[in-house]
Amino acid sequence: MDDHDSPIIRAARPEDAELLGALALRSKAHWGYSPEFLEACRAELSISPAYVAQHPTFVLARGDEPLGFYTLEALSSTAVELGHLFVEPAEIGRSLGRALLSHAREEARRRGYRVLVIQSDPNAARFYEACGARRVGERRSASIPGRLLPLFELDLSG
């Protein structure tokens, strides 16, 4: 396998936005949600060039092919939220999510944050727990009325 085959994590470019939004929807669909549910989530999962310009966004790619991505959204001077973390469905279970979360943790720490807040899909909760995140409560879904989502924190001080 040459270097071209090894995935790298790079800063996203505004022109990546549409591809990343489509990847997020495919990744969400991996969990078997209905078309109606996914349509209700579309706006929340969409990524615009302006969003990429305003929020640290990183892509895990093999060559030009994005395999996953994450974003960071500042909450305060000490806390930042993992706005998105999605992996291409065919790549789920191959440690790419773990690589992205590890990169996000280091990037947030480098930017001076002490806590990484994570609103998780219920299907991803075990993943975040396995990566050391501590469940701190629930948050209402911005897309689905009445739906509560697991809320985690990762301590960045260690």
C-alpha positions as a printed NumPy array, in Angstrom:
array([[  0.   ,   0.   ,   0.   ],
       [  1.507,   3.374,  -0.957],
       [  1.021,   6.699,   0.817],
       [ -1.824,   7.618,  -1.536],
       [ -3.864,   4.756,  -0.026],
       [ -3.399,   5.891,   3.58 ],
       [ -6.098,   8.243,   4.846],
       [ -4.987,  11.653,   6.08 ],
       [ -6.814,  14.279,   8.142],
       [ -6.763,  17.749,   6.599],
       [ -8.564,  21.037,   7.071],
       [-11.793,  21.157,   5.068],
       [-12.19 ,  23.663,   2.273],
       [-15.442,  25.552,   1.601],
       [-15.816,  23.578,  -1.65 ],
       [-15.971,  20.352,   0.442],
       [-19.184,  21.499,   2.168],
       [-21.771,  19.843,  -0.086],
       [-19.915,  16.505,  -0.099],
       [-19.649,  16.592,   3.696],
       [-23.364,  17.262,   4.161],
       [-24.194,  14.322,   1.865],
       [-21.744,  12.119,   3.791],
       [-23.436,  13.117,   7.082],
       [-26.853,  12.059,   5.744],
       [-25.492,   8.725,   4.444],
       [-23.808,   8.098,   7.792],
       [-27.017,   8.911,   9.732],
       [-28.964,   6.583,   7.391],
       [-26.6  ,   3.744,   8.335],
       [-28.586,   3.346,  11.58 ],
       [-31.787,   2.419,   9.724],
       [-33.731,   5.644,  10.202],
       [-36.789,   6.188,   8.008],
       [-36.688,   8.529,   4.994],
       [-39.048,  10.881,   6.914],
       [-36.689,  10.969,   9.907],
       [-33.678,  11.664,   7.659],
       [-35.562,  14.435,   5.864],
       [-36.337,  16.035,   9.244],
       [-32.579,  15.938,  10.012],
       [-31.458,  17.291,   6.62 ],
       [-31.154,  20.96 ,   7.635],
       [-29.24 ,  20.128,  10.825],
       [-26.845,  17.854,   8.906],
       [-26.287,  20.231,   5.986],
       [-22.868,  21.843,   5.734],
       [-22.482,  25.157,   3.922],
       [-19.292,  26.807,   2.663],
       [-19.951,  29.59 ,   5.216],
       [-20.151,  27.011,   8.027],
       [-16.769,  25.542,   6.978],
       [-15.296,  29.055,   6.897],
       [-16.639,  29.857,  10.392],
       [-15.983,  26.557,  12.248],
       [-12.885,  24.373,  12.417],
       [-13.773,  21.512,  10.069],
       [-11.486,  18.575,   9.326],
       [-11.813,  15.832,   6.726],
       [-10.357,  12.343,   6.852],
       [ -9.683,  11.551,   3.208],
       [ -8.035,   8.922,   1.051],
       [ -6.767,  10.888,  -1.912],
       [ -9.656,  13.158,  -2.906],
       [-12.307,  10.879,  -1.346],
       [-13.701,  12.06 ,   2.008],
       [-14.204,   9.097,   4.365],
       [-15.293,  11.119,   7.39 ],
       [-15.21 ,  14.538,   8.991],
       [-15.738,  16.483,  12.181],
       [-16.425,  20.08 ,  13.166],
       [-15.875,  22.138,  16.311],
       [-18.252,  24.853,  17.555],
       [-17.119,  27.162,  20.362],
       [-19.47 ,  27.318,  23.365],
       [-17.3  ,  29.474,  25.651],
       [-13.639,  30.281,  26.205],
       [-13.167,  26.864,  27.85 ],
       [-15.744,  24.586,  26.162],
       [-16.146,  23.553,  22.553],
       [-18.752,  21.256,  21.013],
       [-18.199,  18.481,  18.527],
       [-20.681,  19.886,  16.007],
       [-20.491,  16.903,  13.66 ],
       [-18.559,  13.647,  13.479],
       [-19.538,  11.346,  10.65 ],
       [-17.893,   8.437,   8.866],
       [-18.779,   6.991,   5.452],
       [-21.05 ,   3.971,   6.183],
       [-18.747,   1.459,   4.44 ],
       [-15.908,   2.652,   6.699],
       [-17.78 ,   2.422,  10.046],
       [-16.038,   0.025,  12.415],
       [-12.564,   0.579,  10.92 ],
       [-11.288,   3.013,  13.61 ],
       [-11.776,   6.114,  11.438],
       [-14.251,   7.598,  13.927],
       [-11.732,   7.029,  16.707],
       [ -9.011,   8.724,  14.607],
       [-11.302,  11.705,  13.957],
       [-12.28 ,  12.02 ,  17.626],
       [ -8.636,  11.801,  18.697],
       [ -7.765,  14.567,  16.205],
       [-10.717,  16.658,  17.445],
       [ -9.563,  16.235,  21.041],
       [ -6.024,  17.381,  20.166],
       [ -7.262,  20.253,  17.986],
       [ -9.587,  21.496,  20.737],
       [ -6.799,  21.229,  23.311],
       [ -4.417,  23.091,  20.971],
       [ -6.998,  25.894,  20.715],
       [ -7.075,  26.219,  24.51 ],
       [-10.354,  24.47 ,  25.313],
       [-10.649,  22.345,  28.457],
       [-13.893,  20.461,  27.692],
       [-15.235,  18.856,  24.506],
       [-19.051,  18.604,  24.598],
       [-20.652,  15.886,  22.465],
       [-24.343,  15.542,  21.608],
       [-24.553,  11.96 ,  20.407],
       [-26.916,   9.958,  18.296],
       [-28.183,   7.186,  20.626],
       [-26.573,   4.627,  18.282],
       [-23.145,   6.248,  18.757],
       [-23.305,   6.565,  22.56 ],
       [-21.283,   3.376,  23.19 ],
       [-18.586,   4.646,  20.802],
       [-18.163,   7.895,  22.753],
       [-18.147,   6.041,  26.079],
       [-15.47 ,   3.658,  24.743],
       [-13.408,   6.725,  23.784],
       [-13.52 ,   8.041,  27.35 ],
       [-16.426,  10.493,  27.182],
       [-18.549,  10.834,  30.324],
       [-22.334,  11.041,  29.99 ],
       [-23.556,  14.241,  31.635],
       [-27.223,  14.314,  30.625],
       [-29.507,  14.758,  27.635],
       [-30.376,  17.499,  25.172],
       [-33.472,  17.997,  23.043],
       [-33.006,  17.231,  19.359],
       [-33.017,  20.282,  17.1  ],
       [-34.602,  18.171,  14.328],
       [-37.108,  15.791,  15.944],
       [-39.622,  17.258,  18.447],
       [-39.679,  15.376,  21.753],
       [-36.507,  13.386,  21.025],
       [-33.805,  13.477,  23.704],
       [-30.185,  12.837,  22.783],
       [-27.314,  11.671,  25.009],
       [-24.926,  14.455,  26.036],
       [-21.275,  13.695,  26.828],
       [-18.165,  15.573,  27.886],
       [-14.53 ,  14.76 ,  27.281],
       [-12.042,  16.348,  29.684],
       [ -9.207,  17.874,  27.648],
       [ -6.98 ,  18.811,  30.583],
       [ -5.243,  15.434,  30.852]])
